[in-house]
Amino acid sequence: MLEEPRSGRLAAWGNALYAGAVSPDEAASEAVGGDAAHRVVGLPGEAGPVGLTLALGRLRALGATGLTVALPAPGHPLGLCGPPEFNTRALEAGEAVLAPDAGLGLVPEVTAVGPEDDEHVEVEWACLPVRQAPPADVPSLGEAERELAEALREATEALVRLDVAGSGPVARAALEAYQARAEAGRLVLAPGYPPRAVRVLELAQRVSALLGIAAAPEHGGAVSAGQMGARAELLRPVERVARRAQVAAYNAYAEEVARRRRSP
């Protein structure tokens, strides 16, 4: 995925707020990003939808010390910890934010509103109970970094052998556009995160960008169904590694808070 997931933005800037690095209004504004509005429904103590500024404060009052991210896919409940209702909603959305210490999680529902020539996006986060249990299949930052380097090397070698490395002019143009955007000062994560988490997320996003370019039919040399199937089989585990690394990076702040709490 080239774009930062909404759950990643919300968790990163919510954690920056909890770290005292940004104001509540700045955290909410950065989490909304280019969307028109974000609201949270089902928050304990609130009868109706509330904005992110209030929601982040209420979660902290309910016990949240750090926010984590889930990026699940079919057969891979990455970052989830139950119960089934929350897992099902998160899997349908493909992402979620969890406040483990508060026993609550947020699942986004994205809606495009307005006329076709002036369409904008609104997001409603459903607040649901979550179990206070270890998240599924989330690696440490060190593990994620090693897995990414290995997966990228193996995938590159295999793609070259299959002649589907996406080295045509369309692929090069797509990669150059991605690199230009990355060099334009795009902020990765938010204040308060360790440098290693920033490095891991940057690498994961770079791998995801390359995967997207390699997976597109017009970008590679494969033309037969067999070649396309081989390409898909090759890219699937690399995509899984990239998602695991993204979650590890976003969760680094909450993991550090939990580690300090366990230390004598």
Summary of the structure (lengths in Angstrom):
residues: 264
radius of gyration: 19.2
end to end distance: 39.7
largest distance: 60.1
contacts: 875
relative contact order: 0.16
helix: 55%
strand: 14%
